[in-house]
Amino acid sequence: MLGYVEIITTGFTVTDKCPYLKKLTISLELDFITQNSIIYVLIAWVVIVVIAKALKLEKYGFEIKSYSLVYKNKGVNSALLKILGRTKRGIRVFADTSVIAGFIMMGFAFWFLLNNVSNFFVAQTDFQELTVLIPGVTLTSASSIAYFLLSIPIVLVVHEGAHGIVAALEKIKIKTGGFAIFIAMFAGFVEPDEEEFEKAKKISKLRVIGAGATSNVIFAFVLGAILLTNPFFAMVLPEPLLSVFYELPQGVLILSIIENSGAEQAGLLANDIITSINDIPIHSPVDFPSLNPGETASVTVLRDGQTLKFGLEVMPSPEDPERGLIGIMRDNSFAYKPVMNFIEWNDPNVSMFLLWLWMISFFIGIINMLPLPILDGGKFIHTIIDKRASDKTINIVMWGIYACTFALFGLNIALSYMKSGWFTI
């Protein structure tokens, strides 16, 4: 589950004599793919299952069912021991850090979810829409699905590899390791020897459990440090970090005004630079707020060095009458300039993939430490309170924690759809 980030395609070049028609044609084609994305995902799944059956992958450790594809490898433990032999000292520091980091990430996850709910009622402009990323359902654009599918294997290898290598450090045997695909859902796993894991010290268990999420967040921090040289990373970087690492643009340039629009009637002109809408600072196209047709929007612009403020009526979008437009053609180029500009980023697809990889790694690490039954956070809390009371009491306490966490998590999702309706990426 990710904070929702609006993604704007940049660097779009049109060579046709009629650019608007070309853009409209491409938009319609993409809309067709987007609206039918779940069908394409299901077709792809059928093709994968048929190919897996035809290649008889069962002989190579795969379990193939109509709804899932699971791979298990029994040689994971020996591979982990070889890696451990060369990096034991560093892994020991990492394992100890994982316990502390586990508490910090769990606390941060709860703070974020609670603060986000509070923002919905107190400061809605700061509320972050959240959703669960499911290809074909909440991920519907071809580019988003591609970036997601490329990122997930890397994130899972880092996560499960960390669990496994810390288990090897704690002398807990890993019976199998692998991955599972459930149509459009992905999972990775390492399966420790249950008897050895149960006999292990509590601190050893906490090290193993916390290692996966910690590795994801550390990976995200390293990748984030590299991405500070990339203009696209400004889309997700909060203040005050944004102002420290990027030269902020003045605003968004107006290329042209749509005839008979609220912008034309209010007096906005081409080459004006929009600096705020409804008192929301505008630095780039991603800062544009959602507007409702018919409402009056307050737009502040820079014109020849002077600050001017206009009130204009929001017009309905021709493609979606429920979406409001102020009536301009804007410059969608990304104007943030990194202070550390020593890497040249020429391919926007590479930039967007790395941005997705950063987001998925960071948020999987943080959210995975929430105390829910299927997440590491649930195992983390259970290990801490285990054997401090009867099994019945422990189960009651754990299910109480699960219920509260699930309610908070679900409330964030529900409020996101209450604010923005059904949205996809």
N, C-alpha and C positions, 0 to 999 in steps of 0.2 A: 504494500500500500504506500502511494506517494502523494507527497503534496502535489497538488495539481499545478502544472506549469503550462501556461499557454505557449505553444511553439509557433513561431512565425518563420516561414521560409524566406530566406534572404538571397540576394544575388541572382534573382530571376531575370533572365535576359530574353527579350522577345525580338525576333527578326522579321516577323510578318508585317505586311503593310497595314494590317488592322490588328494592333496589339490587344485591344479590348476583346475582340472576338476570339483571338487565340487564348487569352486568359480564361474567358468564359467557357470555351470548349474543354480546356484542361480541367477547369473546376468541375464541370459536369461529369467528366470521366472519373475524377477522383471521388466525387459524391457517390457515383454508382458503386465504386469499389467499397467505399466506406459503409454505405447502407447495407451492403451484402457481405460484410466481412466475416460474420459468423458462419455463413455458408462456405466461404473459401477455407476457413479454418477447419471445418468438418470434412470438406473434400480432401484437404491436405492430410488430415488424420487418417482417413480411409486409405489413402495412397501409402502412407507410412506403414500401416498395419499390413497391407497386402504385400508390400516389398519385404517387410520383416519376415512374413510367413514364407514367401517365395525363396528367400535366402536361407531359410531354416536357421535363424539366429538363435533358436533355443539351444543349439549345440554349443554356443559361445557364451552362455550365461544369461541369456535374455529370457524373461517371462513375458509372453505376449497374450494379451486379452483384448476383447473388443473395445474396452474403455481405458486400457493402460498398457504401458510398455516399461518394464522394470529390468534393469541390468545390475547384476551382482558380480563382484570380483573377489575371489578368495585370496588373491596375492597381494592385497593392499598392505597387510601387516608387515610383510618382509620389505616392501618398498619404503614404508615409513621408518622402519628401523635403520635402513641404509642412510636415509636423509638425516635422521636423528644423530647418527654416529658422527656426522660432520658439523652439526650445528647445536650440540647439546647445551652449551653454556647460554647461547642466545635464546633457545627455546625455554630454558628454565626461567629466565627473566620474563619472557613473554607470558609464560604460564602463570607466574605470580601476579603479573600486571592484569591478567584476564579476570582475576577474582575481584580486584578493586574496580576495574572497568565495568564489570558486570553490574555492580551496585550503581555506579554512576549512570550507565546507559538506561537502567531500569528507572531510576529517578528522573532522568531527562525525558524519557518517553511519557511517564505519567504527568510531568510538568507541562509538556507540550500539549497533550490531549486535554488536560484540565484548563490550561490557559486558552486553548483554541475554543473550547466551549464558552468560556467567559467572554472572549472576543465577539462571539456571535451575538451576544445580548448587549454588550457594552460598546464595542468598537468593531462593527461589521467589516469595515474596510481592511482590518488586520486579520480577519478570519481566513484560514487556509482551507480550501476545499480538499477533501481527501477521498480517495477511492481505492478499491482493490484492483490491481492490474490483471485483467484477464483478456488474453488475445481473442478478438472477435466479439467481445462483450463491452468492456470498457476501453480496450485498445482497439480502435477501428481503422485508423489510417495505416496505409501500407508502410510508411516510414517508421511510425511508432512501433508497429509489430516487428519490423526488421531489427530496429535498435534493441528492442526488448529481448528478442530471441538470440541476438549476438552477445548481449550482456549477461544473461542468466547463467550460461555454462561457466563463465569466468568467475562470477560471484559464488556459485555453488562449489567450484573446485577450491577456491580460497577458504570458504566457510568450513566445508567438510574436511579438507586437508588439515586445517588447524585443529579441529576436534581430534582427528586421528593421530597427529604427531604428538600432541600433548598427552593423549592416552598412552602412546608408546613410551613417552618420558616417565609416566606414572606406572609403567609395567602392567598396563591393562591391555590385554590382547584384543585386536580388532579382527573379528571373524570374517566380515565382508564389508565392502564399500561399493557404492554405486549411485545410480540415479533412477528416478521414476518420472514418467510423463503420463498425466491423466488428461488426455485430449488437449486441453489448453492450459493445464496447471503443471508446474514443474517442482520437483523436489530432489534433494540430494541427501545421502545418508552414509554414516559409518556405523556399523553394528558391533558394539563391544561385546566381549564375553560377559554375559549377565552375572555369572558367579564371581568373576574377578572384579567386576565393577561394584557389586554389592559389598565385597570384602574390603574394597579400597577405603582409605581414610576419607573423611568428609572433605578436607581441604583438597585432596586429589580429585574428587568428583567435581568440586566447584571449578577447579582449574580446567578440567576437560569440558565442562558445560559452557563456561564463559569464553572459551577460546574462539569458538566459531564467530560469534557476534563481534568480539574484539578485533579479530583479523579483518573482518569486513570494514569496520570503522577505520582501522589503521590504513588499510588499502585505500579507502576513500580520502583520507587526509593526504596521503602521498600523491594520489592522482589529483586531488584538489590543488596541491602546491604547484603542480605542473600546469594545471588549467588556469592558474592566476595570470598566465601569459596569454590567455585566449579571451577574445571579446565576448564569446557566448556565455562564459561562466558568470558574467555579470547578471544574467537572468535570474540566478538563484542565490547570489551572494547578498546577505543582508547588510544593512548599515550597522556599525560604522566601517565594517571591512570594505564595503563597496567604495566608499570615498577614499580609503587609504590606498587601495590597489588599482583603482581605475580613475581616469580623467572623465568626469561626468559630462555628458553632452548637455547643451542648453535646452534641448527639447526635441520635438519631432517637426520636421519641415513639411509644410503644406505644398504639394506639387500643383494641385489645381482644385477648383471649387465646382461642385456639382450644381447644375442649373436648377433654380427654383427650390433649393434646399434651405434649411435653416441657417447654414453657414453663410450662404450668399445673401440672404435677407438681413442677417445680423451685421454684415459688412466685413467678414473675413476675406483675406486676399491670398493669392498664390505667393509663396516665399515668406509668409508669416511663419513663425516658429511657435508651436503650441507648447506652453510650459506647465499648464495645469488644466484639469477638467474637474469641475465641482470641488475645487480646492485640493484635489489629489495631484501631487507633483508628477509631471510627465517628463521622463528622460529618454524613453524609447517606446516603440510600438507596444511592447508587452505591458506597459503601465496604463494603457487605455482602459477605463472602467466599463462595465456593462451598463448600457443605457436602455431605457424603455421608450418606445415611440410615443410621441405626444408630450413628454415631459420637457421642462425647460432646463437646459444645461448651462452652467457658467464656464466659459472658456477664456483662459488668459493666454495672450500671445505676446511675442516680441516682434516689433515692426520698426526697422531702422533704428534699433537701439532703445526704443521706447516700449514700456509695458502697457498693454491695452487689455481691457476686460470686456467681454461680450456675453450677453444672454441670448441663447438661440433655442428654437424648438427642434427637438430630436425627430428625425424622419425615420419611417420604417425601412428596413433593408428590402430591396427588390427580391432577393433570394429567400429571405426569412422575415416575414412581416412582424414577427414578435421580437426581432432584434433591432435595436435602435442605432442610427448613424447620425453623426453631426453634419454630414454632407460634404466631405472632402476626399481627395485622393492624396494619401500621405506617403512619405518616403519610408519604406519598410527596411531600409538598410540599418545595420546595427552600429550605432555611433560610439559605443563605449571604447575607450582606448586604454589598454593595460599599461600601468606604470612600468612593469617589468616586461618590456616588449622585445625579448631576445629570441623568441621562437616565432617563425613565420607560419601562420595557419592559412593555407591556401584552399583547402578542401572543406566546405561547410559540413559535408557528410561525416567526415572524420571528427570534426568538432562536436557535432550533435551526438554521435555514437559515444564519445568519451564523456560527454555531459550526462547521457543516460546511464552509462556505466557507473559514474560517480554517484548519481542519485539513487540507483538501485542498490549499490553496495552500502551506502551510508544508511539509507532508511531500512533496508533488510536487517542490518546490524542493530540499529536502535529498536525497531519494532519487535525483533526476535527476542528481546529481553523482557517483553511484557509477560506477566505471569498468566499464560493461557495453556491449556493442556497440550497442544501440539507444538508449542514454542519452547525454546531453551529457557526462557524466563520461568515457566511453570516448573521445570525440572530443578532450576536453580533454587527457587523458594522451597520446594518440597525437600530438597537435600538439606537445607538449613534447618528446617523445623522437624525433620524426620527423627523419630525415636525420642522426642521430647514429651510425648504424650501417647495415649493409646492410638492404634491405627484408625479406629472409628473417629476419634477426635481430630486427628490429622486430616482425614478425608473431609470432614465437615468444614474445617478451616480452609482447606484448599479449594473446595467447591464454592465457598463464600468469596474467596479471592478471585477465582475464575469468573464468577457471576458479576462482580463489581467491575473487573477489568473489561469483560465483554460488553457490559452495558455502556461503559465510557467509550470504548472503541466504536461500538455500534452507533452511539449518539453522535459522534463526530461524522460518521458516514451519512447518517440521516440528515443532520443539519446542513451538510454539504449539498445534498440534493434538494433540501428545502430552499436553500439560497439560490442555487443556480439551475434547478431542474435536473433532468437526466443529461449528464455531460459525458463526453467521451474524449479520448486523446488521439 
